[in-house]
Amino acid sequence: MDIEKITNEEEYSTVLQRIDELMNAKKGTPEYDELQKLTDLIEDYEDDLCQ
């Protein structure tokens, strides 16, 4: 998934679905790296909502 920042609820939902698909990714794989990036994007989006 090629996304740099979550800007709306639709993107948020899509990223959450992709995270669910990647939950069993093994460390050191491209899927694991994607999972880490998407998790960071979710955290940033949620932090922005709380401010």
Backbone as a printed PyTorch tensor [residue, N CA C, xyz], in Angstrom:
tensor([[[  0.8580,  -1.1740,   0.0000],
         [  0.0000,   0.0000,   0.0000],
         [  0.9020,   1.2330,   0.0000]],

        [[  0.6260,   2.1360,  -0.9250],
         [  1.4530,   3.3220,  -1.0820],
         [  0.7000,   4.5470,  -0.5910]],

        [[  0.8770,   4.8540,   0.6840],
         [  0.2050,   6.0050,   1.2820],
         [  1.1890,   6.6620,   2.2490]],

        [[  1.2210,   7.9650,   2.2250],
         [  2.1590,   8.7020,   3.0800],
         [  1.4990,   9.2760,   4.3220]],

        [[  0.2080,   9.5690,   4.2270],
         [ -0.5220,  10.1340,   5.3580],
         [ -1.9970,   9.8130,   5.2070]],

        [[ -2.6390,   9.4810,   6.2940],
         [ -4.0790,   9.2380,   6.2950],
         [ -4.7600,  10.5870,   6.4740]],

        [[ -5.6780,  10.9020,   5.5450],
         [ -6.3130,  12.2110,   5.5860],
         [ -7.8200,  12.1700,   5.8080]],

        [[ -8.4110,  10.9600,   5.7860],
         [ -9.8610,  10.8850,   5.9860],
         [-10.2480,   9.4990,   6.5030]],

        [[-11.5060,   9.3760,   6.8660],
         [-12.0060,   8.1290,   7.4580],
         [-11.9460,   6.9450,   6.4840]],

        [[-12.1450,   7.2120,   5.2090],
         [-12.0820,   6.1320,   4.2140],
         [-10.6740,   5.5450,   4.1440]],

        [[ -9.6690,   6.4020,   4.1060],
         [ -8.2780,   5.9160,   4.1080],
         [ -7.9620,   5.1920,   5.4090]],

        [[ -8.4550,   5.7390,   6.5040],
         [ -8.2560,   5.1290,   7.8190],
         [ -8.8070,   3.7030,   7.8350]],

        [[-10.0050,   3.5300,   7.3350],
         [-10.6290,   2.2150,   7.2870],
         [ -9.8500,   1.2530,   6.3870]],

        [[ -9.4130,   1.7460,   5.2490],
         [ -8.6470,   0.9240,   4.3160],
         [ -7.3320,   0.4670,   4.9400]],

        [[ -6.6640,   1.3700,   5.6300],
         [ -5.3940,   1.0250,   6.2800],
         [ -5.6260,   0.0210,   7.3980]],

        [[ -6.6730,   0.1930,   8.1720],
         [ -6.9850,  -0.7780,   9.2280],
         [ -7.2230,  -2.1690,   8.6560]],

        [[ -7.9040,  -2.2470,   7.5260],
         [ -8.1460,  -3.5420,   6.8850],
         [ -6.8300,  -4.1690,   6.4310]],

        [[ -5.9560,  -3.3490,   5.8690],
         [ -4.6640,  -3.8670,   5.4100],
         [ -3.8200,  -4.3250,   6.5980]],

        [[ -3.8580,  -3.5980,   7.6940],
         [ -3.1310,  -4.0100,   8.8960],
         [ -3.6280,  -5.3710,   9.3610]],

        [[ -4.9320,  -5.5620,   9.3300],
         [ -5.5090,  -6.8440,   9.7250],
         [ -4.9490,  -7.9730,   8.8610]],

        [[ -4.7900,  -7.7200,   7.5730],
         [ -4.2400,  -8.7300,   6.6610],
         [ -2.7710,  -9.0340,   6.9570]],

        [[ -2.0620,  -8.0620,   7.4890],
         [ -0.6160,  -8.1940,   7.7080],
         [ -0.2400,  -8.6120,   9.1270]],

        [[ -1.2040,  -8.8330,   9.9870],
         [ -0.9210,  -9.0620,  11.4030],
         [  0.0350, -10.2260,  11.6770]],

        [[  0.0970, -11.2020,  10.8260],
         [  0.9860, -12.3450,  11.0540],
         [  2.2740, -12.2650,  10.2390]],

        [[  2.5890, -11.0830,   9.7380],
         [  3.8100, -10.9190,   8.9490],
         [  5.0340, -11.1970,   9.8140]],

        [[  6.0050, -11.8530,   9.2290],
         [  7.2230, -12.1970,   9.9550],
         [  8.2370, -11.0660,   9.8660]],

        [[  8.8820, -10.8220,  10.9970],
         [  9.8990,  -9.7810,  11.0780],
         [ 10.9510, -10.0030,   9.9960]],

        [[ 11.3630,  -8.8940,   9.3710],
         [ 12.3710,  -8.9810,   8.3290],
         [ 11.8200,  -9.1340,   6.9230]],

        [[ 10.4860,  -9.2070,   6.8010],
         [  9.8700,  -9.3450,   5.4830],
         [  9.3240,  -7.9860,   5.0330]],

        [[  9.1210,  -7.8160,   3.7330],
         [  8.5070,  -6.5710,   3.2500],
         [  7.1180,  -6.3380,   3.8500]],

        [[  6.3990,  -7.4150,   4.0880],
         [  5.0710,  -7.2910,   4.6940],
         [  5.1630,  -6.7480,   6.1120]],

        [[  6.1620,  -7.1800,   6.8510],
         [  6.3670,  -6.6760,   8.2120],
         [  6.7040,  -5.1920,   8.1760]],

        [[  7.5670,  -4.8030,   7.2350],
         [  7.9170,  -3.3900,   7.0880],
         [  6.6840,  -2.5560,   6.7600]],

        [[  5.8270,  -3.0860,   5.8840],
         [  4.5870,  -2.3900,   5.5450],
         [  3.6940,  -2.2680,   6.7720]],

        [[  3.5980,  -3.3240,   7.5500],
         [  2.8000,  -3.3110,   8.7740],
         [  3.2860,  -2.2240,   9.7230]],

        [[  4.5820,  -2.1160,   9.8920],
         [  5.1400,  -1.1000,  10.7800],
         [  4.8120,   0.3090,  10.2840]],

        [[  4.9610,   0.5300,   8.9930],
         [  4.6640,   1.8420,   8.4170],
         [  3.1960,   2.1950,   8.5920]],

        [[  2.3190,   1.2430,   8.2990],
         [  0.8860,   1.5090,   8.4030],
         [  0.4570,   1.7370,   9.8490]],

        [[  1.0660,   1.0200,  10.7610],
         [  0.7750,   1.2230,  12.1790],
         [  1.1520,   2.6380,  12.6040]],

        [[  2.2980,   3.1060,  12.1330],
         [  2.7150,   4.4770,  12.4330],
         [  1.7300,   5.4940,  11.8580]],

        [[  1.2550,   5.2400,  10.6390],
         [  0.2880,   6.1470,  10.0230],
         [ -1.0140,   6.2030,  10.8200]],

        [[ -1.4630,   5.0490,  11.3060],
         [ -2.6740,   5.0030,  12.1350],
         [ -2.4750,   5.8040,  13.4100]],

        [[ -1.3460,   5.6120,  14.0610],
         [ -1.0650,   6.3520,  15.2930],
         [ -1.0460,   7.8550,  15.0410]],

        [[ -0.4040,   8.2710,  13.9590],
         [ -0.3610,   9.7010,  13.6270],
         [ -1.7600,  10.2490,  13.3770]],

        [[ -2.5740,   9.5140,  12.6400],
         [ -3.9360,   9.9580,  12.3440],
         [ -4.7590,  10.0640,  13.6230]],

        [[ -4.6690,   9.0660,  14.4790],
         [ -5.4280,   9.0860,  15.7300],
         [ -4.9590,  10.2160,  16.6520]],

        [[ -3.6620,  10.4580,  16.6790],
         [ -3.1330,  11.5700,  17.4730],
         [ -3.6760,  12.9050,  16.9630]],

        [[ -3.7180,  13.0610,  15.6480],
         [ -4.2440,  14.3010,  15.0560],
         [ -5.7120,  14.4990,  15.4030]],

        [[ -6.4810,  13.4230,  15.4810],
         [ -7.8990,  13.5200,  15.8170],
         [ -8.1040,  13.9750,  17.2620]],

        [[ -7.1950,  13.6280,  18.1240],
         [ -7.3350,  13.9450,  19.5460],
         [ -6.8750,  15.3550,  19.8910]],

        [[ -6.2720,  16.0200,  18.9590],
         [ -5.7600,  17.3740,  19.2540],
         [ -6.7550,  18.4340,  18.9120]]])
